[in-house]
Amino acid sequence: MAKGLLVKFYMDAVHLKAQSEVEGRPIFEDREFVEIIPIGDTKTVVTKPVTDMERQRFPEEYAVFKRGIERTFTGTPLNQWPIMLPSQIKQFNHFNVYTIEQLSELDDIAIGRIGPGTRDFVEKAKAFIAKAKGSADVQRFASENLEMKAKIEEQDRIIRELASKVEAMNSEPERRGPGRPRKEEQVAA
C-alpha cells in the first residue's frame, strides 16, 4: 500500500473529439484514471490517466481496482478503536484518514491542518501499533507452543504403541521351526 497516500483507480468516459466530428455524434471511450490524495490533505488531489508508472508504483491498489472492489484500506479502521469518539472519526475521515495505521503516519503538515489534539492521537496510534506488534509475537509463540504440544502428544502415543508391541513380542514363547531340538532342550526333557 502507498505510504501516506490514498490511491484510487477508476474508469471514466473520455470524449473523443476527432472521432465525434467524423461520426457526427458524440463518441466516448472508457479509460483508466488514478486519483492520488495525500493523507491529511483535503486540498491536494492529483487525477490523471493511468500509465505503467502508476501500475508499478501502486500494484496493490491497482490489483484491487482490477478485481472490481471499491476503495479499501489496509489496517485497523478508526471506528474499531475504542478511544475514538464518532465526531473524531468523522473529522479524521474528512482529512482522508480512515485507519489507525494512516493516523500513525501523519506528518507535521497534516497534523497542523487537522487541528489541536491530532499529535496526541498520532502518538497513541503509534503506541497502539507497537503494542499490537508485540502481542502478535506473543500470539505467534502461543500458536507454535500449541502445535509443539500436539506433536509431542502424537509422538507419545506412537511411543506407547511401539512399547506395547515390543512387550507383546517379548512375552510370546519363542517358536522354533522344524528340525532337531537344541541340546539344552533335549537335556531338560
VENPEGI-V712407 format. One record per residue. N is the residue number from 1. SS is DSSP state (a for helix, b for strand, c for the rest). OMEGA is omega as a letter, one per 30 degrees, with the letter a starting at -180 (999 if undefined). D_FIRST is the distance of its C-alpha to the first C-alpha in Angstrom with 1 decimal. Layout:
BEGIN
N;SS;OMEGA;D_FIRST, N;SS;OMEGA;D_FIRST
END
This chain:
BEGIN
1;c;a;0.0, 2;c;a;3.8, 3;c;l;6.2, 4;c;a;9.1, 5;b;l;8.5, 6;b;a;8.9, 7;b;a;8.7, 8;b;l;11.3, 9;b;l;13.1, 10;b;l;16.6, 11;b;l;20.1, 12;b;l;23.0, 13;b;l;26.6, 14;b;l;27.9, 15;b;l;31.6, 16;c;a;33.3, 17;a;a;36.3, 18;a;l;38.2, 19;a;l;38.1, 20;a;l;39.0, 21;a;l;42.1, 22;a;a;43.2, 23;a;a;42.9, 24;c;l;44.3, 25;c;a;41.6, 26;c;l;38.0, 27;c;l;35.6, 28;b;l;31.8, 29;b;l;29.0, 30;b;l;25.6, 31;b;l;22.8, 32;b;l;19.0, 33;b;l;17.6, 34;b;l;14.4, 35;b;a;14.3, 36;b;a;12.4, 37;b;l;13.2, 38;b;l;13.0, 39;c;l;12.7, 40;c;a;16.3, 41;c;a;17.8, 42;c;a;19.6, 43;c;a;21.5, 44;c;l;19.1, 45;b;l;17.7, 46;b;l;17.2, 47;b;a;18.1, 48;b;l;18.9, 49;b;a;19.6, 50;c;l;16.9, 51;c;l;17.8, 52;a;l;16.7, 53;a;l;15.1, 54;a;l;12.5, 55;a;l;12.1, 56;a;a;11.7, 57;a;a;9.4, 58;c;a;6.8, 59;a;a;8.0, 60;a;a;6.0, 61;a;a;6.8, 62;a;l;10.1, 63;a;l;10.9, 64;a;l;10.8, 65;a;a;12.9, 66;a;l;15.2, 67;c;l;15.9, 68;c;l;17.1, 69;c;l;15.1, 70;c;a;14.9, 71;c;l;12.0, 72;c;l;10.3, 73;c;l;8.5, 74;c;l;7.5, 75;c;a;10.3, 76;c;l;13.9, 77;b;l;15.2, 78;a;a;17.6, 79;a;l;20.4, 80;a;a;20.3, 81;c;a;21.1, 82;c;a;24.9, 83;c;a;25.4, 84;c;l;23.9, 85;c;a;26.5, 86;a;l;25.9, 87;a;l;26.8, 88;a;l;24.2, 89;a;l;21.5, 90;a;l;22.6, 91;a;l;22.8, 92;a;l;19.2, 93;a;l;18.1, 94;a;l;20.2, 95;c;l;18.1, 96;c;l;14.8, 97;c;a;14.1, 98;c;a;13.7, 99;b;l;12.6, 100;a;l;14.3, 101;a;l;11.2, 102;a;l;10.7, 103;a;a;14.5, 104;a;a;14.6, 105;c;a;12.6, 106;c;l;15.1, 107;c;a;17.2, 108;a;a;21.0, 109;a;l;21.1, 110;a;l;19.0, 111;a;l;21.0, 112;a;a;24.2, 113;a;a;23.3, 114;a;l;22.7, 115;c;a;25.9, 116;c;l;27.9, 117;c;a;26.6, 118;a;a;23.0, 119;a;l;23.1, 120;a;l;24.6, 121;a;l;21.8, 122;a;l;19.2, 123;a;l;21.4, 124;a;l;21.9, 125;a;l;18.1, 126;a;l;17.9, 127;a;l;21.0, 128;a;a;19.8, 129;a;l;16.7, 130;a;l;19.0, 131;a;l;21.6, 132;a;l;19.3, 133;a;l;18.4, 134;a;l;22.1, 135;a;l;23.0, 136;a;l;20.6, 137;a;l;22.7, 138;a;l;25.8, 139;a;l;24.8, 140;a;l;24.0, 141;a;l;27.4, 142;a;l;29.2, 143;a;l;27.9, 144;a;l;29.0, 145;a;l;32.3, 146;a;l;32.9, 147;a;l;32.4, 148;a;l;34.8, 149;a;l;37.3, 150;a;l;37.2, 151;a;a;37.8, 152;a;l;40.7, 153;a;l;42.3, 154;a;l;42.2, 155;a;l;43.7, 156;a;l;46.4, 157;a;l;47.2, 158;a;l;47.7, 159;a;l;49.8, 160;a;l;52.0, 161;a;a;52.5, 162;a;l;53.5, 163;a;l;55.8, 164;a;l;57.6, 165;a;l;58.0, 166;a;l;59.5, 167;a;l;61.8, 168;a;l;63.0, 169;a;a;63.7, 170;a;a;65.7, 171;a;l;67.7, 172;c;l;69.0, 173;c;a;72.4, 174;c;l;72.3, 175;c;l;73.4, 176;c;l;75.5, 177;c;a;76.0, 178;c;l;79.5, 179;c;a;81.9, 180;c;l;84.2, 181;c;l;83.3, 182;c;a;82.7, 183;a;a;85.7, 184;a;a;84.4, 185;a;l;84.2, 186;a;a;87.8, 187;a;a;89.2, 188;a;a;87.6, 189;c;999;89.0
END
